[in-house]
Each structure stands twice: as structure tokens, then as C-alpha cells.
Amino acid sequence: MSRTNKIAKAPPAAVELALIQLGKNIRTARLRRKLRLEDMAGRIGVSRYVMSDIEKGKPSTAIATYMGALWVLGLLDDMNLIADPDHDDEGQILDRRAMLPHEIPGLLSP
């Protein structure tokens, strides 16, 4: 028997809303391409029920399945921007703070 992790059972509101929006976006893209739910599911290699779960933003649906849907729709390249270190302002600030002042070359002269 498989166990569902806590975040899949009761995700934080922000996570739940993001998944619901992703599901809606995938549905809109599928409909614009005039793909039936069954056709999309077949191209991903899942049942139409799993495809329906994707479009509902169900948290327990595997991320690989969401990625498969994006791939079929030609939208997978957009995922490269997710968590891109070049767009992680907070992470960049933390990196700079960690280097101050002793590790920045030329900042402190002997």
C-alpha cells in the first residue's frame, strides 16, 4: 500500500492554488489545440482519469505527469525558468552576504 505524503494530503494554500492554476493552464492549452482528454492522456501514457487529475491540479499526481502534459503541449521549455538561479533574487542576496567582507577579493587590502 502506498502512502501519500503530508504535502499531497494537505498542501499549503499557496501550493494548492499554484497547482490549480497549472491544471487550468494545461486544460486551456489542451482545448486550444483541440485535443481530447483521452488523446492527451494517451500521448503521455496515463489514463484519462490521471489526465483529469492534472487538469484539476491534484497534489498527489506525480510531477513527471505534469511535465509530460507540458511536453505534449510544447510548453516544457518554460519549466527551465522555474527556480532558475539567475532569477533567484533572495538566493543571490544570501550569496553576497556570505561573501562579505572577508571573501570578496580586493575589498580588504593588507
Secondary structure, 3 states (H helix, E strand, C coil): CCCCCHHHHCCCHHHHHHHHHHHHHHHHHHHHCCCCHHHHHHHHCCCHHHHHHHHHCCCCCCHHHHHHHHHHCCCHHHHHHCCCHHHCHHHHHHHHHHHCCCCCCCCCCC
